[in-house]
Amino acid sequence: MEMQKLYLLVPLAPLFGAIVAGLFCRLIPRWVAHSVTIAGVTVSCVASFVVFKDVMAGNTYNGTVYEWLTSGDYRFEVGFLIDQLTVTMMMVVTSVSLMVHIYTIGYMQDDPGYNRFFSYISLFTFSMLMLVMSNNFMQLFFGWEAVGLVSYLLIGFWYTRPTAIFANLKAFLVNRVGDFGFILGIGLVLSYFGTLDYAAVFAKAPSLASTTISLFGTGSQGVALMSATCILLFVGAMGKSAQVPLHVWLPDSMEGPTPISALIHAATMVTAGIFMVARMSPLFELSDTALSFVIVIGSITALFMGFMGIIQNDIKRVVAYSTLSQLGYMTVALGASAYSVAIFHLMTHAFFKALLFLGAGSVIIGMHHDQDIRNMGGLRKYMPVTWLTSLVGSLALIGTPFFAGFYSKDSIIEAVSLSHISGAGFAHFSVMAGVFITAFYSFRMYFLVFHGDERFGKDHHHHDRDLHKKNDVQHDTHDENAEADSHHHGKESGHVDEHHGLSPGQKPHETPWVVTVPLVLLAIPSVVIGYFGIEPMLFGDFFKDAIFVNSEAHPVMKELAHHFHGPVAMATHAVTTSVFWLAFSGVALSWVFYMKRPDIPAAIKQKFEWLYKLLENKYYFDKFNEVVFAGGARLLGKGFWRGGDAGLIDGLIVGGAVRLVSLFSKLARLFQTGHIYHYAFTMIIGVFVLMTLWVTRA
């Protein structure tokens, strides 16, 4: 009973903070808002670690908190499933959220929406915890939609900016597409399994493994129930975890304040889809078709979103496309049946990517809210803490041996090479190519921001002309949003200083402790968590009851264990592998291109203008959506309006009724003249007709 109260405390403590900061945001001072929300998340974080210790002692839990609704034979309940997978997510969500809460004090200190912002991020933490702690599909869907709603509010936090409103509406609509598939998958589960409880569904799944269903009526071709269910559930994950083609919302979501990028788009919400597929492993293991679908979508995302990072000039967008690519890596691992490896990379990535986002935010503060990396350079000596922590995050991201990202990323690559699922060959090529691409764009950003010539505090118009000659000549037609983003602390956010970027002669500055302390605290796990986590999480019994793998059909993890000889041996052996040298080559090439010979990328860009244009236009996904879906919807709406509303309803039904009444009225007026002899004549005619009918019948 005591532990059940603790389980309730984990999500409810942040909810309490969100309610206080939200309902009384205009009444309470700022220090109360951040104190109550930080206290709530701290309590939740501490409780999560206590629950983790209890689970490690062998005490898992699966039970109902209360019954919400009964409909016929179906029961809809709120309950918790506390196992190794749950506590991993609980610790990641609460610890990263706590760092973001502290960081926000410094980042949002001059914003008039300060209290509202703390309310939102605390509410987001509650929503995410309800999602990961659920023991049934209904509660999962509640958390799923709640994080989507709060994400909408946070992306459009600066609601007076049209670009922010466009971005949050885009995120909301794209996720509706994914969630439509998700709820159809849940509907199939309820229809064929008769319950939404995880344990009951997983127990019944093997008996339904060979069941087929007709998607388009009784005469249509049957498809496997498991394949249809898993693919529909994964469509939901494609929306939340930003997989191609439902990825288009995530880069635009950088319109929100930087702490949001770290919390939602690196560590928590975008990983909800990865967590969900891992949780549903007993279902996915029964469908090779679904696993192939997952691995192909993941590999496309990992490769092609990595290319996008190369041409970005906005510091936050580089990290955003990196997030998309890394989510692709996690999805590839899921498709290879290496669910524990995907969760392991989810955990390591949460720390180093949150670190990179918050590091980018620190740079933005130091640069007086200029986000263009071409206007930076040489920040190392002005911002030493930000420089060092960003270097740690970058090294972890590219998979440097002994850093956290190395253990999880290399494990994914190894798992994919051992997989025999359809699409694994393409996936292996994608993740290998992604190693080089990731190293190249990560250190392109790192070198341009922290090393080389100081390019800040100049006349930006003149300086941009210099850069077009000297650097990679990447103009910003694709990035109108970024320009608005760099102005987010203008009038709309309460700042009186309308100048953005450093004035001539002005120097950058290191950010205050509320910003740098979270950076340091995130840098530590970015270095060590992979070393200590790989053995128990991948090859021990950590996920033994939480994740199911059919080792007969998909023996990837078993084979991976044969190749593992400890974290030290794995790291030392890495220097002899092609993965390491691909990453090293990416770093070396970025150093040559952007530190020594910036004329080379300029020449390449000029030579391959068509390729640059393709990347600049984001593979024309947005244009396609705008023309086909948005334009098609408008055409359909216009057709329904003209044919249905104006033609059928107004023209035929409403107008037709009026015309019919008018016609009858005109006919009636012919007989209603008011003259007695007309009526007498009509009566005589009537009698004559009646007599004729009577005679003929007789």
Secondary structure, 3 states (H helix, E strand, C coil): CHHHHHHHHHHHHHHHHHHHHHHCCCCCCHHHHHHHHHHHHHHHHHHHHHHHHHHHCCCCEEEEEEEEEEECCEEEEEEEEECHHHHHHHHHHHHHHHHHHHHHHHHCCCCCCHHHHHHHHHHHHHHHHHHHHECEHHHHHHHHHHHHHHHHHHHCCCCCCHHHHHHHHHHHHHHHHHHHHHHHHHHHHHHHHCCCEHHHHHHHHHHHCCCEEECCCCCCCEEEHHHHHHHHHHHHHHHHCCCCCCCCHHHHHHHCCHHHHHHHHHHCHHHHHHHHHHHCHHHHCCCHHHHHHHHHHHHHHHHHHHHHHHCCCEHHHHHHHHHHHHHHHHHHHHHCCCHHHHHHHHHHHHHHHHHHHHHHHHHHHHCCCCCEHHHCCCHHHCCHHHHHHHHHHHHHHCCCCCCHHHHHHHHHHHHHHHCCCCCHHHHHHHHHHHHHHHHHHHHHHHHHHHCCCCCCCCCHHHHHHHHHHHCCCCCCCCCHHHHHHCCCCCHHHCCCCCCCCCCCCCCCCCCCHHHHHHHHHHHHHHHHHHHHHHHHHHHCCCCCCCCCCCCCCCCHHHHHHHHCCCHHHHHHHHCCCHHHHHHHHHHHHHHHHHHHCCHHHHHHHHHCHHHHHHHHCHHHHHHHHHHHHHHHHHHHHHHHHHHHHHHHHHHHHHHHHHHHHHHHHHHHHHHCCCCHHHHHHHHHHHHHHHHHHHHHHC
